[in-house]
């Protein structure tokens, strides 16, 4: 009986984590220079300032070194967070399957 309860809890948590990851991917981004969600971002121009000296034509690496957050970083961070949550849900579902097979 305890194994069945643990399996139900693992399935419920696993599905909830996968749904949470999907909602997080579709949730609108609130950042300077990007609108839309993490699946379909729409990049716009963004303003920035830095106290560090930058080259005339700064690259993405120059922005990162100066501590400037660019819109691509915001989208990437959201995608990584969603993937981690979905992976946790997949692990929970795999654990539920393992509990079922163990029951023999």
C-alpha positions as CSV (number, residue, x, y, z in Angstrom):
1,X,0.0,0.0,0.0
2,X,2.8,2.4,0.8
3,X,4.5,1.8,-2.6
4,X,1.2,2.6,-4.4
5,X,0.9,5.9,-2.5
6,X,4.6,6.8,-3.2
7,X,4.0,6.0,-6.9
8,X,0.9,8.2,-7.0
9,X,2.8,11.0,-5.4
10,X,5.7,10.7,-7.7
11,X,3.4,10.7,-10.8
12,X,1.5,13.7,-9.5
13,X,4.6,15.7,-8.7
14,X,6.3,14.7,-12.0
15,X,3.3,15.8,-14.0
16,X,3.0,19.0,-12.0
17,X,6.7,19.9,-12.6
18,X,6.3,19.3,-16.4
19,X,3.2,21.5,-16.5
20,X,5.0,24.2,-14.5
21,X,7.9,24.1,-17.0
22,X,5.5,24.5,-19.9
23,X,3.8,27.4,-18.2
24,X,7.2,29.0,-17.4
25,X,8.2,28.8,-21.1
26,X,4.9,30.4,-22.2
27,X,4.9,33.1,-19.4
28,X,5.7,36.6,-20.9
29,X,9.2,37.9,-20.4
30,X,9.6,41.1,-18.6
31,X,12.9,42.5,-19.7
32,X,14.4,45.4,-21.5
33,X,14.8,44.6,-25.2
34,X,12.7,41.5,-25.4
35,X,9.0,40.8,-25.5
36,X,7.0,37.6,-26.0
37,X,7.9,34.4,-24.3
38,X,10.9,32.0,-24.1
39,X,9.6,30.0,-27.0
40,X,9.1,32.9,-29.4
41,X,11.0,35.9,-28.2
42,X,10.8,39.2,-30.1
43,X,13.9,41.2,-29.7
44,X,13.8,45.0,-29.8
45,X,16.4,47.6,-29.4
46,X,17.5,48.2,-25.8
47,X,19.3,50.9,-24.0
48,X,22.3,50.3,-21.7
49,X,25.1,52.2,-20.0
50,X,28.3,51.1,-18.4
51,X,31.0,52.7,-16.3
52,X,33.5,50.3,-17.9
53,X,35.2,51.3,-21.1
54,X,33.9,49.4,-24.1
55,X,35.2,49.2,-27.7
56,X,33.5,51.1,-30.5
57,X,31.7,48.0,-31.7
58,X,31.1,45.9,-28.5
59,X,30.5,42.1,-28.8
60,X,28.3,40.0,-26.6
61,X,31.4,39.0,-24.5
62,X,32.2,42.7,-24.0
63,X,28.7,43.3,-22.7
64,X,29.0,40.4,-20.3
65,X,32.4,41.6,-19.0
66,X,30.9,45.0,-18.4
67,X,28.0,43.5,-16.4
68,X,25.3,44.4,-19.0
69,X,22.4,42.0,-19.3
70,X,21.4,41.5,-22.9
71,X,18.0,40.2,-23.9
72,X,19.4,36.9,-25.3
73,X,20.7,36.2,-21.8
74,X,17.2,36.6,-20.3
75,X,15.7,34.2,-22.8
76,X,18.5,31.7,-22.3
77,X,18.1,31.8,-18.5
78,X,14.4,31.2,-18.8
79,X,14.9,28.3,-21.1
80,X,17.5,26.7,-18.8
81,X,15.3,27.1,-15.8
82,X,12.3,25.5,-17.6
83,X,14.5,22.6,-18.9
84,X,15.7,22.0,-15.3
85,X,12.2,21.9,-13.9
86,X,11.0,19.6,-16.8
87,X,14.0,17.3,-16.1
88,X,13.0,17.1,-12.5
89,X,9.5,16.1,-13.5
90,X,10.9,13.4,-15.9
91,X,13.0,12.0,-13.0
92,X,9.9,11.9,-10.8
93,X,8.0,10.0,-13.5
94,X,10.9,7.6,-14.1
95,X,10.9,7.0,-10.3
96,X,7.2,6.2,-10.5
97,X,7.9,3.6,-13.2
98,X,10.7,2.1,-11.2
99,X,8.4,1.8,-8.2
100,X,5.8,0.0,-10.3
101,X,8.4,-2.5,-11.8
102,X,9.8,-3.1,-8.3
103,X,6.4,-4.3,-7.0
104,X,6.6,-7.7,-8.8
